[in-house]
Amino acid sequence: MSNDRLGVGFIGSGFNARFHIQGWVGVRDADVRGVWSPSARNAQAAASLARELAVGEAKAYRSITDMVADPAIDAIWLTGPNHVRVENVEEIVRALDSGKGELRGLACEKPLARNVGEAQRLVELVERVGLRTGYLENQLFAPQVERGKALLWARGAALTGRPYLARAAEEHSGPHMPWFWQGRLQGGGVLNDMMCHSALVVRDLLTKPGEPLATVRPVRVTGHIASLKWTRPEYAQRLSKTMGSDVDYAKSPAEDFASVVIEFETTDGYRVLGEATTSWSFVGAGLRLSAELLGPEYSLSWNSLDTGLKLFFSREVRGKTGEDLVEKQNAEVGLMPVVANEAVAYGYEAEDRHFARVFLGREEPRLTFADGLEVVQLLMTAYQSAEQGRTLEFPPAGLDAFVPAVARGAWRP
Ligand SMILES: NC(=O)c1ccc[n+]([C@@H]2O[C@H](COP(=O)([O-])OP(=O)(O)OC[C@H]3O[C@@H](n4cnc5c(N)ncnc54)[C@H](O)[C@@H]3O)[C@@H](O)[C@H]2O)c1
């Protein structure tokens, strides 16, 4: 263990791990040194990506325990699927408990867990071994969100009063891997998968820079979920064909649209609103992230598809389908927006820089597992509200044991 540089190992080598590795180009005081994934080939591929990008002499490990035991690894970034979160952390904690290795920190992707019970278990595990944590929510670190928030609070809010309404949305045409579509594995549908981002973005925008999120406390939640597209018979069939027979939306659907209104009480005595929408039924150029923040004399608006770079391809250009212009790209012809550096634009680079410095003891964490747990509590309240068709006080009774109908395979839209 060195005091100057942090050696980081990844659990998982999929879509998300690759985004982090690309973002690592902008991280100055940490190296990607390892990857573990159940498929040795995929782990090798992610490790060679890190070496090609010169972000670390990464190698593939045979097990999580081996990676924790290597003194070159100081911290772990957890990017496996949601249904193995608990077992991944149990193995890390077993390795630490038995003295096989030491770690300075553990950073975990969103959502922290599939439900409150699992999220609480993770918090207990890391607390037992005294491990510092980071909750990876990249959108808070997106440059437009950070800069826009800072300027708006410094000019507009300082002179005319705090903001009162924040909006956020994340929309695309559906996830890339079968497990996301299966409520039992993923924990729900698009609400669990993507509302974790938007619910935290609205709260963060409403929070004065430098102050803790606790100064903007959620008190009432109204959730709504729906299946707008993927239970239509022709789309349910298409989904089974592309994702495999385990994804059967005629029998076990998950929501492809969710909305939530969160009422917050602020320590400066206001009631303010967060309004968020997420969707797997949006067909546009590709992934669209957006946010707004409104106050008495000002407003902010951000849309990740307003990129400043557009390419036009005539109908004569019949290239292969790809994701080279924008994440979750839906077309290759016509006027297409291009996100020139997605790892920067979506906040991965600044997020990874921050958490590397946190585990080196150079910055205080903006988000820990405790914040991840609170996000899961909000999401589960939104599911409860949607199931009951009414607004709920936060936190509602029975939250710790609650598992959404979608995750139990019992949801009938
Ligand atoms: N911040 C974001 O915007 C964002 C984007 C995508 C995914 N995510 C999150 O990142 C995580 C991974 O998603 P993804 O898109 O990379 O999925 P993915 O399916 O593309 O990759 C998952 C990886 O985990 C590996 N894996 C399989 N079984 C495992 C096990 N038992 N233990 C550890 N790893 C295992 C797979 O081999 C694969 O490499 C999820 O929790 C997801 O919610 C976050």
The ligand as an SDF file (V2000), in Angstrom:
LIG
                    3D

 44 48  0  0  0  0  0  0  0  0999 V2000
  -23.8370    4.7360  -13.3720 N   0  0  0  0  0  0  0  0  0  0  0  0
  -24.4930    4.3420  -14.4390 C   0  0  0  0  0  0  0  0  0  0  0  0
  -25.0340    5.1150  -15.2050 O   0  0  0  0  0  0  0  0  0  0  0  0
  -24.5540    2.8770  -14.7270 C   0  0  0  0  0  0  0  0  0  0  0  0
  -24.6440    2.4400  -16.0480 C   0  0  0  0  0  0  0  0  0  0  0  0
  -24.7030    1.0740  -16.2850 C   0  0  0  0  0  0  0  0  0  0  0  0
  -24.7070    0.1910  -15.2280 C   0  0  0  0  0  0  0  0  0  0  0  0
  -24.6190    0.6580  -13.9440 N   0  0  0  0  0  0  0  0  0  0  0  0
  -24.5960   -0.2940  -12.8220 C   0  0  0  0  0  0  0  0  0  0  0  0
  -23.3870   -1.0270  -12.8950 O   0  0  0  0  0  0  0  0  0  0  0  0
  -23.6140   -2.3770  -12.5680 C   0  0  0  0  0  0  0  0  0  0  0  0
  -23.1630   -3.2640  -13.7310 C   0  0  0  0  0  0  0  0  0  0  0  0
  -23.9280   -2.9510  -14.8800 O   0  0  0  0  0  0  0  0  0  0  0  0
  -23.3670   -3.1940  -16.3550 P   0  0  0  0  0  0  0  0  0  0  0  0
  -24.1650   -2.3250  -17.2580 O   0  0  0  0  0  0  0  0  0  0  0  0
  -21.9150   -3.1130  -16.3860 O   0  0  0  0  0  0  0  0  0  0  0  0
  -23.8280   -4.7010  -16.5680 O   0  0  0  0  0  0  0  0  0  0  0  0
  -23.1540   -5.7740  -17.5200 P   0  0  0  0  0  0  0  0  0  0  0  0
  -24.0920   -6.9160  -17.5500 O   0  0  0  0  0  0  0  0  0  0  0  0
  -22.7430   -5.1120  -18.8000 O   0  0  0  0  0  0  0  0  0  0  0  0
  -21.8220   -6.1860  -16.7530 O   0  0  0  0  0  0  0  0  0  0  0  0
  -21.8570   -6.8720  -15.5240 C   0  0  0  0  0  0  0  0  0  0  0  0
  -20.5170   -7.5050  -15.2680 C   0  0  0  0  0  0  0  0  0  0  0  0
  -20.5850   -8.2110  -14.0450 O   0  0  0  0  0  0  0  0  0  0  0  0
  -20.0340   -9.5220  -14.2440 C   0  0  0  0  0  0  0  0  0  0  0  0
  -20.5910  -10.5050  -13.3090 N   0  0  0  0  0  0  0  0  0  0  0  0
  -21.4410  -11.5320  -13.5710 C   0  0  0  0  0  0  0  0  0  0  0  0
  -21.6190  -12.2700  -12.4440 N   0  0  0  0  0  0  0  0  0  0  0  0
  -20.9010  -11.6910  -11.4750 C   0  0  0  0  0  0  0  0  0  0  0  0
  -20.6640  -12.0060  -10.1330 C   0  0  0  0  0  0  0  0  0  0  0  0
  -21.2110  -13.0760   -9.5600 N   0  0  0  0  0  0  0  0  0  0  0  0
  -19.8910  -11.1750   -9.4330 N   0  0  0  0  0  0  0  0  0  0  0  0
  -19.3490  -10.0830   -9.9820 C   0  0  0  0  0  0  0  0  0  0  0  0
  -19.4930   -9.7590  -11.2810 N   0  0  0  0  0  0  0  0  0  0  0  0
  -20.2650  -10.5590  -12.0190 C   0  0  0  0  0  0  0  0  0  0  0  0
  -20.3410   -9.8350  -15.6850 C   0  0  0  0  0  0  0  0  0  0  0  0
  -19.4810  -10.8340  -16.1650 O   0  0  0  0  0  0  0  0  0  0  0  0
  -20.0880   -8.4820  -16.3400 C   0  0  0  0  0  0  0  0  0  0  0  0
  -18.7210   -8.2900  -16.5710 O   0  0  0  0  0  0  0  0  0  0  0  0
  -25.0860   -2.5010  -12.2220 C   0  0  0  0  0  0  0  0  0  0  0  0
  -25.2580   -2.4180  -10.8460 O   0  0  0  0  0  0  0  0  0  0  0  0
  -25.7170   -1.3070  -12.8920 C   0  0  0  0  0  0  0  0  0  0  0  0
  -26.8790   -0.8460  -12.2450 O   0  0  0  0  0  0  0  0  0  0  0  0
  -24.5200    1.9690  -13.6850 C   0  0  0  0  0  0  0  0  0  0  0  0
  1  2  1  0
  2  3  2  0
  2  4  1  0
  4  5  1  0
  4 44  2  0
  5  6  2  0
  6  7  1  0
  7  8  2  0
  8  9  1  0
  8 44  1  0
  9 10  1  0
  9 42  1  0
 10 11  1  0
 11 12  1  0
 11 40  1  0
 12 13  1  0
 13 14  1  0
 14 15  2  0
 14 16  1  0
 14 17  1  0
 17 18  1  0
 18 19  2  0
 18 20  1  0
 18 21  1  0
 21 22  1  0
 22 23  1  0
 23 24  1  0
 23 38  1  0
 24 25  1  0
 25 26  1  0
 25 36  1  0
 26 27  1  0
 26 35  1  0
 27 28  2  0
 28 29  1  0
 29 30  1  0
 29 35  2  0
 30 31  1  0
 30 32  2  0
 32 33  1  0
 33 34  2  0
 34 35  1  0
 36 37  1  0
 36 38  1  0
 38 39  1  0
 40 41  1  0
 40 42  1  0
 42 43  1  0
M  CHG  2   8   1  16  -1
M  END
$$$$
